[in-house]
Amino acid sequence: MEQLIPWLYLKGISTGDFSDALVALVGKDATGLSAPTISRLKAVWQQEFQQWQKRSLSEKRYVYIWADGIYCNVRMDDKQCLLVIVGATADGVKELVAIEGGFRESELSWKQLLLDLKSRGLTTAPQLAIGDGALGFWKALSKVYDRTRWQRCWVHKTANILNSLPKSLQSKAKSKLHQIWQAANKDEAARHFNDFVNTYEAKYPTAAQCLEKDRDALLTFYDFPAEHWRHIRTTNPIESTFATVRLRTNKVRGCFSAITAITMAFKLCQCAQKRWIRLHRPERLADVVKGVKFVNGMEEKRIAA
């Protein structure tokens, strides 16, 4: 129920309709979850969320962070979407760092969120941030944590490129894109990168330019441990959590309280966090923190040897 109720809310089910929806999903045992009961649960969760928002972060350090703007089918007063940040601690555990209402493309919204984290003690810049290339997040990040490196999400980038191509070409183009980020080293990735651009730039310049403009940020992961590539090439921790409630275009007719919608998303993330996979070979994070240089996923000294 702790997971189902937030999920239903973010799908657009109103408080008054919860009883019928729950009975249909889980049977007659759900009849006790009346509208007043749901309202009390929401109040308790809202208090938990507000306390969580004020928690001290002075003892926290996140080596990697993932950021995304999530559009659900619940309109949140004047808020356009949910701004979500997930972090990986020095021992490889993924945690929900922040969730707030804002505007996905807005540098101001992201900057306010990042400054709040910093004011609560998160003063050490993450080594790497992973996110969608369209976010105002990047401009904000450069002003709050200017030493953090950028990695553009390959899932978002692939979707954006394919949208610029005819459906008949999308399957082949997707395979070519996979060859880039699945290459064993940066030189091989660069060859596949150039091949894609050369193949499509004449007839489909928008698709080629969409890839080319983020070349460096798409290949940053090669400068980090190979054991972590599976984790840092995409914003999957966030994507997978909201996959069933994400809706970028259609909105339900009702407009709900922003704080309630954010609270429901917070509970959904809390439940999902229990299933988030720890980073493979977390001990490599200590090397990242120490500033060990990696080339094609391997320590530079190993290559020299």
PEBEL-V852878 format. One record per pair of residues at least 24 apart in sequence whose C-alpha atoms are under 7 Angstrom apart, sorted by the first residue. I is the first residue (numbers start at 1). J is the second residue. D is the distance in whole Angstrom. If there is no record, write none. Layout:
i=I j=J d=D
i=I j=J d=D
//
This chain:
i=3 j=267 d=7
i=3 j=268 d=6
i=3 j=271 d=6
i=6 j=264 d=5
i=6 j=265 d=6
i=6 j=267 d=7
i=6 j=268 d=6
i=7 j=245 d=7
i=7 j=268 d=7
i=10 j=72 d=6
i=10 j=73 d=7
i=10 j=74 d=6
i=10 j=245 d=6
i=10 j=261 d=7
i=11 j=73 d=6
i=11 j=74 d=7
i=11 j=245 d=6
i=12 j=73 d=6
i=12 j=74 d=6
i=12 j=252 d=6
i=45 j=263 d=7
i=46 j=263 d=6
i=49 j=263 d=6
i=56 j=120 d=5
i=56 j=121 d=6
i=57 j=120 d=5
i=57 j=121 d=5
i=57 j=122 d=5
i=58 j=120 d=7
i=58 j=121 d=4
i=58 j=122 d=6
i=60 j=122 d=6
i=61 j=89 d=6
i=61 j=90 d=7
i=61 j=122 d=7
i=61 j=124 d=7
i=62 j=87 d=5
i=62 j=88 d=5
i=62 j=89 d=5
i=62 j=90 d=6
i=62 j=126 d=6
i=63 j=88 d=6
i=63 j=89 d=6
i=63 j=90 d=6
i=63 j=126 d=5
i=63 j=127 d=5
i=63 j=128 d=7
i=64 j=88 d=5
i=64 j=126 d=6
i=64 j=127 d=6
i=64 j=128 d=5
i=64 j=129 d=6
i=65 j=126 d=7
i=65 j=128 d=6
i=65 j=129 d=5
i=65 j=130 d=6
i=66 j=129 d=6
i=66 j=130 d=5
i=66 j=131 d=6
i=66 j=235 d=6
i=67 j=130 d=6
i=67 j=131 d=5
i=68 j=131 d=6
i=68 j=132 d=7
i=69 j=104 d=5
i=70 j=246 d=7
i=71 j=246 d=6
i=71 j=247 d=6
i=71 j=248 d=5
i=72 j=245 d=6
i=72 j=246 d=5
i=72 j=247 d=5
i=72 j=248 d=7
i=73 j=247 d=6
i=73 j=250 d=6
i=73 j=251 d=5
i=73 j=252 d=6
i=74 j=251 d=6
i=74 j=252 d=6
i=74 j=255 d=7
i=74 j=256 d=7
i=75 j=251 d=7
i=75 j=255 d=5
i=75 j=256 d=6
i=76 j=255 d=6
i=76 j=256 d=5
i=76 j=257 d=6
i=76 j=258 d=4
i=76 j=261 d=7
i=77 j=255 d=6
i=77 j=256 d=6
i=77 j=257 d=6
i=77 j=258 d=6
i=79 j=103 d=7
i=79 j=258 d=7
i=90 j=285 d=6
i=90 j=286 d=7
i=91 j=282 d=6
i=91 j=283 d=7
i=92 j=278 d=5
i=92 j=279 d=5
i=92 j=282 d=5
i=93 j=278 d=5
i=93 j=279 d=7
i=94 j=276 d=7
i=94 j=278 d=6
i=95 j=273 d=7
i=99 j=266 d=7
i=100 j=262 d=7
i=101 j=262 d=7
i=104 j=135 d=6
i=104 j=136 d=7
i=105 j=134 d=7
i=105 j=135 d=5
i=105 j=136 d=5
i=106 j=136 d=5
i=107 j=136 d=4
i=107 j=137 d=6
i=107 j=139 d=6
i=107 j=140 d=5
i=110 j=136 d=7
i=110 j=137 d=5
i=110 j=140 d=6
i=111 j=140 d=5
i=114 j=144 d=7
i=115 j=144 d=7
i=130 j=232 d=7
i=130 j=234 d=7
i=130 j=235 d=6
i=131 j=235 d=6
i=132 j=156 d=6
i=150 j=217 d=6
i=150 j=220 d=7
i=151 j=217 d=5
i=151 j=218 d=6
i=151 j=220 d=6
i=151 j=221 d=7
i=152 j=217 d=6
i=152 j=218 d=5
i=153 j=233 d=6
i=153 j=234 d=4
i=153 j=235 d=6
i=154 j=233 d=6
i=154 j=234 d=5
i=155 j=234 d=6
i=161 j=207 d=5
i=161 j=210 d=6
i=161 j=211 d=7
i=164 j=206 d=6
i=164 j=207 d=5
i=165 j=204 d=7
i=165 j=207 d=7
i=185 j=222 d=7
i=185 j=296 d=5
i=186 j=222 d=6
i=186 j=296 d=6
i=222 j=295 d=6
i=222 j=296 d=5
i=222 j=297 d=5
i=223 j=294 d=5
i=223 j=295 d=5
i=223 j=296 d=6
i=223 j=297 d=6
i=224 j=294 d=6
i=224 j=297 d=5
i=225 j=284 d=7
i=225 j=294 d=7
i=225 j=297 d=4
i=225 j=298 d=6
i=226 j=297 d=4
i=226 j=298 d=7
i=227 j=280 d=6
i=227 j=281 d=6
i=228 j=279 d=7
i=228 j=280 d=6
i=231 j=279 d=7
i=237 j=276 d=7
i=241 j=269 d=7
i=241 j=272 d=6
//
